[in-house]
Amino acid sequence: MSEPNLYQVYSREEAIAFFGSGSSARSLCDGEWVIFPDTVVCMAAVGDPPKRSFFGSGSQFYWVAERPYRVSEDKYTYFVPEEAVGLRAKVRTRHLFVQPQGSSSYVYLGQLGASYMQQAPSAVNHGMARFELKPTLPSDVWKELAGFDPGALNHEPVDRALDGLRGRTDVAYRLGILKTLVEYWHGPIRAEDGLRGEELCSSTPIPHPLGWWYEWAGRRREIMSGQNILLVPRDPAHPYCQLKEEDGRLLYYLENQAVYRWATMAEGEDPLVFGRWEMNDPWEEEGIKLSEHLIGACILEAVTCHSKYGAAAACLDGSTLSNITQVVTPVSIDPWKWNQTRFYVGNGAFMYSMENGEDVYSVWIGAKTEKPLQFLKPYLDDAWEYVAV
């Protein structure tokens, strides 16, 4: 039996015929799942998330239930066929065809892994399931299928700005670097994105870099919060997220489970940053200024939460990391004391690493499309838990 060709267009009947006779298969969820004895075919219509099926990244596909289906006896995942979920899915291969909005045809995108993450029905949809997609969806194909827009891709201003950290800089220059970095990843910041009036009221004075950030982009919390949390001057609904005095310093940034904390001085043009693991530990100087820490935080959030393409490894050997950093070079900011976090940037790729043993590192690398990451392919092996390259 012949195989479908990647990124080729097929009618529904042609797509199903690659795997057997439609009469020998079970059709579920209004025909979006076709179940053969040894194969599962997903025929999904993609559209605007989270109401319709969509791509979370170049290697993650989210199937969304568009109606209240009940196709399984499972207590929690009854809206998605059991043949696609968890260990039960391993007896079959799964193939994905997607139907773009306004089209009656389907495009073949490759194979899906078993789903190990599902979201229960909610106010926004009737449930959804996440699948790993192989091979990685090319950004040009994604754009044609579902309107993927990576924004501006000229990375040269970012590379040039960050390279300037190798010389002597002042706080205005460093905040200019942060502005360039933010606009590369998130587009232009509008006047209404800044905090105003009572939103800026804080129980403690605010040092200049934080005040600048809040007034410029303080309402765009997703830029600096997601993996970790940048505290804000005022948030009555979430007091935990507010700036606060802690042992004579201004607590302003938290690891997402608060296992590590960052503070600075409440006043100053660009005060030093301090960190500690536990509440009773003494504050230790991080060796960097507040503006430098904000640059690192922006890179960390961009890689972890906003890059649609990338890779991650929990235990990468030092030799491989050294080879990678010939292309994605270190940013001239001293490492954070939180697991010796270091940052790297180059040619549209952004990365951070943490020490995880003797000459072993946890590494996250990301980019807006797959193209800046092609150099990484010779280094990708089983050590990488996530790959979208």
C-alpha positions in Angstrom: 0.0 0.0 0.0 1.4 3.4 -0.9 2.0 6.2 1.6 0.8 9.8 1.4 3.3 12.4 0.6 4.1 15.1 3.1 2.4 18.5 2.5 0.5 17.2 -0.5 -3.2 17.9 -0.9 -5.8 15.1 -0.9 -9.5 14.7 -0.9 -11.0 13.0 2.1 -11.6 9.8 0.2 -8.0 9.8 -1.2 -6.5 10.3 2.3 -8.5 7.5 3.9 -7.8 5.1 1.0 -4.1 5.1 1.8 -4.9 3.0 4.9 -7.7 0.8 3.9 -11.4 0.8 2.9 -13.5 3.4 4.7 -16.2 0.7 5.2 -13.7 -1.3 7.4 -13.0 1.6 9.7 -14.9 3.3 12.6 -15.6 7.0 12.2 -15.7 9.2 15.3 -16.2 12.8 16.2 -18.1 13.8 13.1 -15.5 12.0 11.0 -12.4 13.8 12.4 -11.1 10.4 13.6 -11.0 7.3 11.4 -10.0 4.2 13.3 -8.5 1.2 11.4 -7.3 -2.0 13.2 -3.6 -0.9 13.0 -3.9 2.8 12.1 -5.6 6.0 13.3 -6.3 8.8 10.9 -7.0 12.3 12.2 -8.8 14.5 9.7 -8.9 17.8 11.5 -10.2 21.2 10.5 -7.8 23.9 11.8 -8.7 27.4 12.7 -8.6 30.0 15.5 -7.4 28.6 18.8 -8.7 27.5 21.3 -12.1 26.9 19.6 -10.7 24.9 16.7 -7.7 22.6 16.3 -4.4 24.4 16.0 -0.6 24.1 16.2 1.0 25.1 19.5 4.5 24.9 18.0 6.2 23.4 15.0 6.0 20.0 16.7 2.8 20.2 18.8 -0.7 19.8 17.4 -3.8 20.4 19.5 -6.9 18.6 18.4 -10.0 20.5 19.7 -13.4 18.9 20.1 -15.9 21.2 18.4 -19.0 19.5 19.9 -19.6 17.7 23.2 -18.4 14.3 22.0 -18.5 11.2 24.2 -16.5 8.5 22.3 -14.7 6.8 25.2 -15.6 5.4 28.6 -12.7 7.1 30.2 -13.8 9.5 33.0 -11.6 12.4 31.9 -10.8 11.9 28.2 -14.2 10.8 26.9 -14.2 13.4 24.2 -11.2 12.0 22.3 -10.9 8.4 20.9 -9.1 6.1 23.4 -7.0 4.8 20.4 -5.2 8.1 20.4 -4.5 8.5 24.1 -1.7 7.2 26.3 -0.5 3.6 26.3 -3.6 2.3 24.5 -2.5 4.3 21.5 0.8 2.4 21.0 -0.8 -0.4 19.1 -1.6 1.9 16.2 0.2 4.5 14.1 -1.5 7.9 13.8 -1.5 10.0 10.7 -2.5 13.7 10.5 -4.4 15.4 7.7 -5.6 18.9 8.2 -8.2 20.9 6.4 -7.5 24.7 6.2 -10.4 27.1 6.7 -12.4 27.5 3.5 -11.1 24.4 1.9 -12.7 21.0 1.2 -9.3 19.2 0.8 -6.8 18.0 3.3 -3.0 18.4 3.6 -0.9 15.5 4.9 1.4 16.6 7.8 3.0 13.3 9.1 2.6 11.2 12.2 1.2 12.0 15.6 2.5 10.6 18.9 0.1 9.3 21.5 -1.6 12.1 23.5 -0.4 12.4 27.1 -1.9 15.8 27.8 -5.6 16.6 27.6 -7.7 19.6 28.7 -11.2 19.0 30.0 -14.2 20.7 28.3 -14.5 24.4 29.4 -16.2 27.6 28.4 -13.9 27.9 25.4 -14.2 24.5 23.8 -15.4 20.9 24.4 -12.0 19.6 25.3 -8.7 19.2 23.6 -5.7 16.9 23.4 -2.1 17.6 22.6 0.0 15.5 20.2 3.6 15.5 19.2 3.9 15.9 15.4 6.7 14.4 13.3 8.4 15.7 11.3 8.4 19.3 12.5 5.9 21.5 10.5 7.8 23.9 8.3 6.9 27.5 9.1 6.1 28.2 5.4 3.6 25.4 5.4 2.1 26.5 8.7 1.7 30.0 7.3 -0.2 28.6 4.3 -2.4 26.3 6.3 -3.3 28.4 9.3 -1.9 31.9 8.9 1.1 31.5 11.1 2.8 34.9 11.5 6.2 35.0 13.1 6.5 38.8 12.9 9.7 40.6 12.0 12.5 38.2 11.3 15.5 40.6 11.0 17.6 39.5 14.0 20.6 41.7 13.1 19.5 44.7 15.3 19.1 42.3 18.3 22.5 40.7 17.7 24.2 44.0 17.3 22.5 45.5 20.4 23.4 42.6 22.6 27.0 42.5 21.3 27.3 46.0 22.6 27.2 44.6 26.2 30.9 43.6 25.6 31.9 47.2 26.1 31.1 49.8 28.7 27.4 50.6 28.9 25.1 52.7 30.9 21.5 52.0 32.1 20.0 53.9 29.2 21.9 51.8 26.7 20.9 48.6 28.5 17.2 49.5 28.6 17.5 50.3 24.9 18.8 46.7 24.4 15.8 45.4 26.3 13.5 47.5 24.1 15.0 46.1 20.9 14.8 42.5 22.2 11.1 42.9 23.3 10.1 44.4 19.9 11.8 41.6 18.0 9.8 39.0 19.9 6.6 40.8 20.6 6.2 43.6 18.0 5.7 47.3 18.7 4.7 48.3 22.2 1.7 50.6 22.2 1.1 53.6 24.6 -1.8 51.6 26.2 0.6 48.8 27.1 2.1 50.8 29.9 0.8 51.1 33.5 -0.7 54.4 34.5 -1.9 56.2 37.6 -3.0 54.0 40.4 -1.5 51.0 38.6 1.9 52.3 39.4 1.2 52.8 43.1 3.5 50.7 45.3 4.1 50.5 49.0 7.8 50.9 48.4 9.9 53.1 46.0 10.6 51.6 42.6 14.1 51.8 41.1 14.5 53.3 37.7 14.7 50.2 35.4 11.5 48.7 36.9 9.7 52.0 36.8 10.7 52.4 33.1 9.5 48.9 32.3 6.1 49.3 34.1 5.4 52.7 32.3 6.5 51.3 28.9 5.0 47.7 28.8 3.8 46.8 32.3 0.4 45.6 31.1 2.1 43.1 28.8 2.7 40.6 31.6 3.3 37.7 29.2 6.6 39.3 28.1 8.3 38.9 31.4 6.1 36.3 33.2 5.1 32.8 32.2 7.9 30.5 33.2 8.9 32.8 36.1 7.0 35.8 37.5 7.9 39.5 37.4 6.0 41.2 40.2 4.0 44.4 39.6 3.5 47.5 41.7 -0.2 46.8 42.3 -2.4 43.7 41.8 -5.3 43.6 44.4 -6.6 40.4 42.9 -3.3 38.6 43.2 -1.3 40.1 46.2 1.3 37.4 45.7 2.3 39.0 42.5 2.9 42.5 44.0 6.2 44.1 44.7 7.1 43.8 48.4 9.8 44.6 50.8 11.6 41.5 52.1 14.4 41.8 54.6 15.4 45.3 53.6 15.2 44.7 49.9 12.6 44.9 47.1 11.4 41.5 46.0 10.5 41.8 42.3 11.0 38.4 40.5 10.2 34.8 41.5 10.9 31.4 40.1 7.5 30.0 39.2 7.3 27.9 42.4 9.1 30.5 44.5 12.1 28.1 45.1 14.4 31.0 44.1 13.8 34.7 44.7 15.4 37.9 43.2 15.4 41.3 44.9 17.1 44.7 44.4 17.3 47.9 46.3 14.2 50.0 46.4 15.9 53.1 44.9 18.7 53.8 42.5 19.5 54.4 38.8 20.3 50.7 38.2 20.9 48.9 41.5 22.4 45.5 42.0 20.4 42.3 42.0 20.4 39.8 45.0 19.1 36.2 45.1 18.4 33.4 47.5 16.8 30.0 47.6 14.9 30.0 50.9 13.2 32.7 52.9 15.7 32.2 55.7 18.8 32.2 53.5 20.9 35.4 53.4 20.6 37.5 50.2 23.7 37.1 47.9 24.8 39.5 45.3 24.1 38.1 41.8 26.9 40.2 40.3 24.6 41.9 37.8 22.5 45.1 37.6 18.8 45.2 37.5 18.6 46.2 33.8 20.9 43.2 32.9 18.6 40.9 34.9 15.6 42.1 33.0 17.4 41.4 29.7 18.0 37.8 30.8 14.4 37.4 32.0 13.1 38.5 28.6 15.3 36.0 26.8 14.3 33.2 29.2 10.6 33.9 28.7 10.9 34.2 24.9 12.7 30.8 24.6 10.4 29.0 27.1 7.0 30.5 26.3 7.1 32.3 23.0 9.4 30.4 20.6 7.4 28.2 18.2 10.5 26.3 17.2 13.3 25.0 19.4 14.7 22.1 21.4 15.3 21.3 25.1 17.6 18.8 26.8 17.7 18.1 30.6 21.2 16.5 30.5 23.5 17.7 27.7 27.2 17.1 27.9 29.5 20.1 28.0 31.3 19.2 24.7 28.0 19.4 22.8 27.0 22.7 24.5 30.4 24.1 23.6 29.9 23.3 20.0 26.5 24.9 20.0 27.8 28.0 21.5 30.1 28.6 18.6 26.9 29.6 16.7 24.7 30.9 19.5 27.3 32.9 21.5 27.2 33.9 25.2 25.6 37.2 26.1 28.0 39.4 28.1 26.0 39.2 31.3 27.3 37.3 34.3 25.3 34.1 35.0 22.5 34.1 37.4 23.2 32.2 40.6 20.0 30.2 40.0 21.6 27.1 38.7 24.3 29.2 37.0 21.9 30.3 34.3 23.7 31.7 31.2 22.2 33.3 28.1 23.2 33.0 24.5 22.1 34.7 21.2 23.0 34.5 17.6 21.6 34.6 14.1 18.0 34.4 15.2 18.5 31.7 17.8 18.2 32.3 21.5 19.3 30.0 24.3 19.8 29.6 28.0 21.6 26.9 29.9 21.8 25.7 33.6 24.3 23.6 35.3 22.9 20.1 36.1 25.9 18.1 37.3 29.6 17.9 36.5 30.0 19.0 32.9 26.3 18.4 32.4 23.8 21.1 31.5 20.1 21.6 31.0 19.6 23.6 27.8 16.6 25.3 26.1 17.0 26.9 22.7 14.3 28.7 20.6 13.6 30.8 17.6 10.7 32.4 15.8 10.9 29.9 12.9 12.9 26.7 12.3 15.4 28.3 9.9 17.9 29.7 12.4 18.0 26.3 14.1 19.1 24.1 11.2 22.7 24.2 12.5 21.5 22.2 15.5 20.5 19.1 13.6 23.9 17.3 13.9 23.7 17.5 17.7 20.1 16.3 18.1 19.9 12.8 19.6 18.1 11.0 22.4 19.4 13.5 25.0 16.9 16.0 23.7 13.4 15.6 25.2 11.8 18.3 23.0 12.6 19.0 19.3 10.9 21.3 16.9 13.6 22.0 14.4 
